[in-house]
């Protein structure tokens, strides 16, 4: 491994180069997501990595840390302010509006890819990170929330991740939320001087966010803060009841989490996070406060971007975090490794044709044709293939688990 010197370019802080077992785990997360989204009939979609800055400023909110501190924004050569996407939902909502996808509503979309935030890098968190994302746009009924949550639960289970629980809350409809917000402002205003500086600032702009404060100064006032359940309209209560009974019917385990909130005004009804259980392997790997998948219903977002009122619900999950929980994944062993035993052109030619035949038949294969004959065979054995096919000038032989591929002889009969 060469030493770094001042002339060697270094990776930018908070970015990563993924290779080997780590890359296999990353790919396993994406492949599992792709397989499950097809079961649920979500349509694969791709979106630009950058948008006009206003798309994120208007949808995420000017006062949030993401917009005020964490976005990678720049002016392009035409003088327009552009931003690398810090999350998926705003760009998806913009695409829904600009492409006239209303005619296909409800649309079930699935995507994955890189996102960018200028924040302090830490374990499992990067400045360029990756997420899987699923959204249903144009469906107002609670069954859409249930379907999304069942899909998320299945993705986590099929990744083999255990010790994770769905934490669920309702934010009510617009009327419920406004009444609750007013009661929270009144409650926290009475103790304003004893709150943390951050919560004092949030009191006027975003009082719901005080509820999920981790600061001990705030937590003692959060315990007896007004609860959303006291302000739910009959419709909002019925919606939440339908979501929870739907989850029970689908076999998805959940717990109520009354302090789980979303600060932005366009969020309604269901808010949720999948969180590692205390003492679980997942909590040991990430910390018990880590969310591995989160989302909610955002019925007011598309309206805030200038569209008609449009119901929508979605979730996202960090691929890096999921890959950490999956653990190291080795590469799948090859179905066959071809060893060229001698240096004759005849053996090499026959081995090359065999390699092409195997791959055409859908079997993974590679060829070893360098080093001494003994070393070639040793290399093949170390890679633990299901079968080793050796070629020499006067013929070929097969060893290994031929039962796994009973048609190996037929494929190689030329």
C-alpha positions as CSV (number, residue, x, y, z in Angstrom):
1,X,0.0,0.0,0.0
2,X,1.6,3.3,-1.1
3,X,2.2,6.0,1.4
4,X,0.2,9.3,1.1
5,X,2.1,12.4,0.3
6,X,1.1,16.0,-0.1
7,X,0.6,15.4,-3.9
8,X,-1.9,12.5,-3.4
9,X,-5.5,13.7,-3.5
10,X,-7.4,12.9,-0.2
11,X,-11.0,12.0,0.2
12,X,-13.2,14.8,1.3
13,X,-14.1,14.6,5.0
14,X,-17.4,12.9,5.6
15,X,-17.3,10.9,2.3
16,X,-16.5,7.2,1.9
17,X,-15.1,4.7,-0.6
18,X,-17.0,1.4,-0.2
19,X,-15.4,-1.9,-1.2
20,X,-15.3,-5.6,-0.3
21,X,-17.5,-7.0,2.4
22,X,-18.8,-3.5,3.2
23,X,-19.9,-3.0,-0.4
24,X,-21.6,-6.4,-0.5
25,X,-23.6,-5.4,2.6
26,X,-24.6,-2.1,1.0
27,X,-25.6,-4.0,-2.2
28,X,-27.6,-6.5,-0.1
29,X,-29.7,-3.7,1.4
30,X,-30.5,-2.2,-2.0
31,X,-31.3,-5.6,-3.5
32,X,-33.6,-6.5,-0.6
33,X,-35.4,-3.1,-1.0
34,X,-35.7,-3.6,-4.7
35,X,-37.2,-7.1,-4.2
36,X,-39.7,-6.1,-1.6
37,X,-40.8,-2.9,-3.4
38,X,-41.8,-5.1,-6.4
39,X,-43.9,-7.3,-4.0
40,X,-45.8,-4.2,-3.0
41,X,-46.0,-2.9,-6.6
42,X,-44.0,0.3,-5.9
43,X,-42.7,1.9,-9.2
44,X,-38.9,2.5,-9.5
45,X,-38.2,6.2,-10.0
46,X,-35.1,8.4,-10.4
47,X,-34.7,12.1,-9.6
48,X,-32.1,14.7,-10.1
49,X,-29.3,15.0,-7.5
50,X,-29.7,18.8,-7.5
51,X,-32.8,21.0,-7.6
52,X,-33.4,24.8,-7.4
53,X,-32.6,25.8,-3.8
54,X,-36.2,27.1,-3.3
55,X,-37.5,23.6,-3.7
56,X,-35.8,22.6,-0.4
57,X,-36.1,26.0,1.3
58,X,-39.9,26.1,0.8
59,X,-40.6,22.4,1.6
60,X,-38.1,21.7,4.5
61,X,-38.5,25.2,6.0
62,X,-36.2,28.2,6.2
63,X,-35.8,27.9,9.9
64,X,-34.6,24.3,10.0
65,X,-31.0,23.3,10.6
66,X,-31.0,21.5,7.2
67,X,-31.8,24.7,5.3
68,X,-29.9,27.2,7.5
69,X,-26.7,25.2,8.1
70,X,-26.5,21.9,6.3
71,X,-27.3,22.3,2.6
72,X,-24.7,22.2,-0.1
73,X,-25.9,25.2,-2.2
74,X,-24.1,26.9,-5.1
75,X,-24.7,29.3,-7.9
76,X,-24.4,27.7,-11.3
77,X,-23.0,29.5,-14.4
78,X,-26.4,30.9,-15.2
79,X,-26.6,32.6,-11.9
80,X,-29.2,30.3,-10.5
81,X,-29.0,29.0,-6.9
82,X,-29.0,25.2,-6.9
83,X,-28.7,22.7,-4.0
84,X,-27.6,19.1,-3.8
85,X,-30.5,17.2,-2.4
86,X,-30.4,16.8,1.4
87,X,-33.5,14.5,1.3
88,X,-35.8,12.9,-1.2
89,X,-39.3,14.0,-0.5
90,X,-39.1,17.6,-1.7
91,X,-37.7,16.6,-5.1
92,X,-40.3,13.8,-5.5
93,X,-43.1,16.3,-4.7
94,X,-41.6,18.7,-7.3
95,X,-41.5,15.9,-9.9
96,X,-45.1,15.0,-9.1
97,X,-46.2,18.5,-9.9
98,X,-44.0,19.4,-12.9
99,X,-44.7,16.1,-14.7
100,X,-48.4,16.0,-14.2
101,X,-48.3,12.7,-12.3
102,X,-51.7,13.6,-10.7
103,X,-53.3,11.7,-13.6
104,X,-51.7,8.5,-12.3
105,X,-52.7,9.1,-8.6
106,X,-52.3,7.4,-6.3
107,X,-48.6,6.8,-7.3
108,X,-46.4,4.5,-5.3
109,X,-42.8,5.4,-5.9
110,X,-39.5,3.8,-4.7
111,X,-36.0,5.2,-5.2
112,X,-32.6,5.1,-3.6
113,X,-29.3,7.0,-4.0
114,X,-27.0,9.6,-2.5
115,X,-28.0,12.7,-0.4
116,X,-25.8,15.5,0.8
117,X,-25.7,17.4,4.1
118,X,-22.9,19.5,5.5
119,X,-23.0,18.2,9.1
120,X,-20.4,16.9,11.6
121,X,-19.5,13.4,10.4
122,X,-19.9,10.6,13.0
123,X,-20.5,6.9,13.2
124,X,-22.9,5.9,10.5
125,X,-23.4,9.5,9.4
126,X,-21.7,11.1,6.4
127,X,-21.8,14.3,4.3
128,X,-22.6,12.2,1.3
129,X,-24.9,9.4,2.5
130,X,-27.4,7.1,0.9
131,X,-31.0,6.2,1.5
132,X,-33.8,3.9,0.3
133,X,-37.1,5.8,0.0
134,X,-40.8,4.9,-0.5
135,X,-43.7,7.3,-1.0
136,X,-47.4,7.0,-1.8
137,X,-48.7,10.3,-3.3
138,X,-52.4,10.9,-3.8
139,X,-53.9,8.4,-1.3
140,X,-55.7,9.9,1.7
141,X,-56.9,6.7,3.3
142,X,-55.2,5.1,6.3
143,X,-54.6,1.9,4.4
144,X,-51.8,3.7,2.5
145,X,-50.0,4.3,5.8
146,X,-50.5,0.7,6.8
147,X,-49.1,-0.6,3.4
148,X,-46.0,1.6,3.7
149,X,-45.4,0.5,7.3
150,X,-45.9,-3.2,6.4
151,X,-43.4,-2.7,3.5
152,X,-40.8,-1.1,5.8
153,X,-41.3,-3.8,8.4
154,X,-40.8,-6.5,5.7
155,X,-37.6,-4.8,4.4
156,X,-36.1,-4.8,7.9
157,X,-37.1,-8.4,8.6
158,X,-35.8,-9.6,5.2
159,X,-32.5,-7.9,5.9
160,X,-32.3,-10.2,9.0
161,X,-32.2,-7.2,11.4
162,X,-33.8,-8.1,14.8
163,X,-34.5,-6.1,18.0
164,X,-36.1,-3.1,16.2
165,X,-39.6,-1.8,17.0
166,X,-42.0,0.5,15.2
167,X,-42.7,3.7,17.3
168,X,-45.9,5.3,16.2
169,X,-47.7,8.6,16.9
170,X,-50.4,10.8,15.4
171,X,-50.1,14.5,14.9
172,X,-53.8,14.8,14.1
173,X,-55.3,16.7,11.2
174,X,-54.8,20.5,10.7
175,X,-57.4,21.5,13.4
176,X,-56.1,19.0,16.0
177,X,-52.5,20.2,15.4
178,X,-53.3,23.9,15.7
179,X,-55.2,23.4,19.0
180,X,-52.4,21.3,20.3
181,X,-49.7,23.7,19.2
182,X,-51.4,26.6,21.0
183,X,-51.7,24.6,24.2
184,X,-48.0,23.7,24.0
185,X,-47.0,27.3,23.5
186,X,-49.0,28.3,26.6
187,X,-47.5,25.4,28.6
188,X,-43.8,26.1,27.7
189,X,-44.1,29.9,27.8
190,X,-44.9,29.7,31.5
191,X,-41.4,28.1,32.1
192,X,-39.6,29.8,29.2
193,X,-36.6,31.0,31.3
194,X,-35.9,27.5,32.5
195,X,-35.8,25.9,29.0
196,X,-32.6,25.3,27.1
197,X,-31.6,28.1,24.7
198,X,-32.5,26.0,21.7
199,X,-36.0,25.3,23.0
200,X,-36.5,29.0,23.9
201,X,-35.8,29.8,20.3
202,X,-38.2,27.0,19.1
203,X,-41.0,28.1,21.4
204,X,-42.3,30.7,18.9
205,X,-41.2,29.1,15.6
206,X,-41.6,25.3,16.2
207,X,-42.9,24.4,19.7
208,X,-43.6,20.7,18.8
209,X,-39.8,20.2,18.4
210,X,-39.4,20.9,22.2
211,X,-41.1,17.5,22.8
212,X,-38.2,15.5,21.3
213,X,-35.5,17.6,23.0
214,X,-32.8,15.5,24.6
215,X,-31.7,18.3,27.0
216,X,-32.5,17.5,30.6
217,X,-33.6,21.1,31.3
218,X,-36.4,20.6,28.8
219,X,-37.3,17.0,29.6
220,X,-38.8,17.7,33.1
221,X,-41.4,20.0,31.5
222,X,-42.1,17.7,28.5
223,X,-43.4,14.9,30.8
224,X,-46.5,17.0,31.8
225,X,-46.9,18.9,28.5
226,X,-50.4,18.7,26.8
227,X,-50.9,15.5,24.9
228,X,-52.1,15.4,21.3
229,X,-54.9,12.9,22.3
230,X,-56.7,15.6,24.2
231,X,-57.0,17.7,21.0
232,X,-57.8,15.1,18.4
233,X,-60.9,15.7,16.3
234,X,-63.2,12.7,15.8
235,X,-61.9,12.3,12.2
236,X,-58.3,12.3,13.3
237,X,-58.9,9.8,16.1
238,X,-60.7,7.6,13.6
239,X,-57.8,7.8,11.2
240,X,-55.3,6.8,13.8
241,X,-57.5,3.9,15.0
242,X,-57.7,2.6,11.4
243,X,-53.9,2.7,11.1
244,X,-53.3,0.8,14.3
245,X,-55.9,-1.8,13.6
246,X,-54.6,-2.2,10.1
247,X,-51.1,-2.8,11.5
248,X,-52.4,-5.3,13.9
249,X,-54.1,-7.2,11.0
250,X,-50.9,-7.1,9.0
251,X,-49.0,-8.5,11.9
252,X,-46.7,-5.4,12.3
253,X,-45.8,-4.9,16.0
254,X,-45.8,-1.3,17.2
255,X,-45.6,0.9,20.3
256,X,-47.2,4.2,21.0
257,X,-44.6,7.1,21.2
258,X,-46.4,10.3,22.3
259,X,-43.2,12.4,22.1
260,X,-42.5,11.4,18.5
261,X,-43.2,14.6,16.5
262,X,-42.5,16.3,13.2
263,X,-41.9,20.0,13.5
264,X,-42.9,21.1,10.0
265,X,-46.5,22.3,9.5
266,X,-47.2,20.2,6.5
267,X,-47.0,16.9,8.5
268,X,-50.4,15.4,9.5
269,X,-51.6,12.2,11.2
270,X,-49.2,9.3,11.2
271,X,-45.5,9.9,12.3
272,X,-43.3,6.9,12.8
273,X,-39.7,5.6,13.4
274,X,-38.2,2.2,13.6
275,X,-35.8,2.3,16.6
276,X,-33.5,-0.4,18.1
277,X,-34.7,-1.9,21.4
278,X,-32.6,-1.2,24.4
279,X,-30.1,-3.9,24.9
280,X,-30.5,-5.3,21.4
281,X,-27.6,-6.0,19.0
282,X,-28.9,-3.1,16.9
283,X,-28.8,-0.7,19.8
284,X,-25.2,-1.8,20.6
285,X,-24.2,-1.1,17.0
286,X,-25.9,2.2,16.6
287,X,-27.0,3.5,20.0
288,X,-30.5,3.1,21.4
289,X,-31.6,6.5,20.3
290,X,-30.8,5.9,16.6
291,X,-33.6,5.8,14.1
292,X,-33.0,3.3,11.3
293,X,-36.1,4.2,9.3
294,X,-38.5,7.0,9.7
295,X,-41.3,8.9,8.0
296,X,-44.9,10.1,8.2
297,X,-47.9,11.6,6.4
298,X,-47.2,15.0,4.8
299,X,-50.6,16.0,3.4
300,X,-49.6,19.7,3.3
301,X,-46.3,19.6,1.4
302,X,-47.4,19.7,-2.2
303,X,-49.7,22.6,-1.5
304,X,-46.7,24.5,0.0
305,X,-45.0,24.0,-3.4
306,X,-47.9,25.6,-5.2
307,X,-49.9,22.5,-6.0
308,X,-53.5,21.5,-5.1
309,X,-54.0,20.0,-1.7
310,X,-52.6,16.4,-2.1
311,X,-52.4,13.6,0.5
312,X,-49.1,11.9,0.7
313,X,-47.1,9.6,3.1
314,X,-43.6,8.2,2.9
315,X,-40.4,7.0,4.6
316,X,-36.7,6.9,4.2
317,X,-33.9,4.8,5.7
318,X,-30.1,5.2,5.7
319,X,-28.4,2.5,3.7
320,X,-25.2,2.8,5.7
321,X,-27.0,2.3,9.0
322,X,-28.9,-0.7,7.6
323,X,-25.7,-2.2,6.2
324,X,-24.0,-1.8,9.6
325,X,-26.8,-3.8,11.2
326,X,-26.7,-6.5,8.4
327,X,-23.0,-7.1,9.2
328,X,-20.3,-8.1,6.7
329,X,-21.5,-10.0,3.7
330,X,-19.0,-12.1,1.8
331,X,-19.2,-12.3,-2.0
332,X,-21.3,-15.2,-3.2
333,X,-19.0,-18.1,-4.2
334,X,-18.7,-18.6,-8.0
335,X,-20.6,-21.4,-9.5
336,X,-17.5,-22.5,-11.3
337,X,-13.8,-21.4,-11.5
338,X,-11.9,-22.5,-14.6
339,X,-8.3,-23.4,-14.1
340,X,-6.0,-23.5,-17.2
341,X,-3.5,-26.2,-16.2
342,X,-0.9,-25.7,-18.9
343,X,0.3,-22.8,-21.1
344,X,-0.8,-24.2,-24.4
345,X,-3.0,-22.1,-26.7
346,X,-5.4,-25.0,-27.1
347,X,-6.1,-25.2,-23.4
348,X,-6.5,-21.4,-23.1
349,X,-8.8,-21.3,-26.1
350,X,-11.0,-24.2,-24.8
351,X,-11.1,-22.6,-21.3
352,X,-12.2,-19.2,-22.8
353,X,-15.0,-20.8,-24.7
354,X,-16.1,-22.7,-21.6
355,X,-16.1,-19.4,-19.6
356,X,-18.3,-17.8,-22.2
357,X,-20.7,-20.8,-22.2
358,X,-21.1,-20.8,-18.5
359,X,-21.9,-17.1,-18.3
360,X,-24.3,-17.3,-21.2
361,X,-26.1,-20.1,-19.2
362,X,-26.5,-17.7,-16.3
363,X,-23.7,-19.2,-14.1
364,X,-21.1,-17.0,-12.4
365,X,-17.6,-18.0,-13.4
366,X,-14.0,-16.7,-13.6
367,X,-10.8,-18.0,-15.0
368,X,-7.3,-18.5,-13.4
369,X,-4.6,-18.7,-16.0
370,X,-1.4,-17.2,-14.3
371,X,1.1,-18.6,-11.9
372,X,2.4,-22.2,-11.6
373,X,-0.2,-24.9,-12.2
374,X,-0.2,-25.8,-8.5
375,X,-0.7,-22.1,-7.5
376,X,-3.5,-21.8,-10.0
377,X,-5.4,-24.7,-8.4
378,X,-4.7,-23.5,-4.9
379,X,-6.1,-20.0,-5.8
380,X,-9.2,-21.7,-7.1
381,X,-9.7,-23.8,-3.9
382,X,-9.3,-20.7,-1.7
383,X,-12.2,-19.0,-3.4
384,X,-14.5,-21.9,-2.5
385,X,-16.4,-22.2,-5.7
386,X,-19.2,-24.8,-6.2
387,X,-17.1,-26.5,-8.9
388,X,-13.6,-26.3,-10.4
389,X,-13.2,-27.0,-14.1
390,X,-9.6,-27.7,-15.1
391,X,-8.4,-27.5,-18.8
392,X,-5.3,-28.9,-20.3
393,X,-4.3,-29.6,-23.9
394,X,-5.7,-33.1,-23.9
395,X,-9.1,-32.5,-22.2
396,X,-10.8,-31.2,-19.1
397,X,-12.0,-32.4,-15.7
398,X,-14.6,-31.2,-13.2
399,X,-14.4,-31.4,-9.4
400,X,-16.5,-30.0,-6.6
401,X,-20.2,-29.9,-6.0
402,X,-21.5,-31.1,-9.4
403,X,-24.9,-31.9,-7.9
404,X,-25.5,-28.2,-7.5
405,X,-25.2,-27.9,-11.3
406,X,-26.2,-31.2,-12.9
407,X,-26.1,-29.6,-16.3
408,X,-22.4,-28.5,-16.0
409,X,-21.2,-31.3,-18.3
410,X,-23.9,-30.4,-20.9
411,X,-22.9,-26.7,-20.9
412,X,-19.2,-27.6,-21.3
413,X,-19.8,-30.3,-24.0
414,X,-18.3,-28.6,-27.1
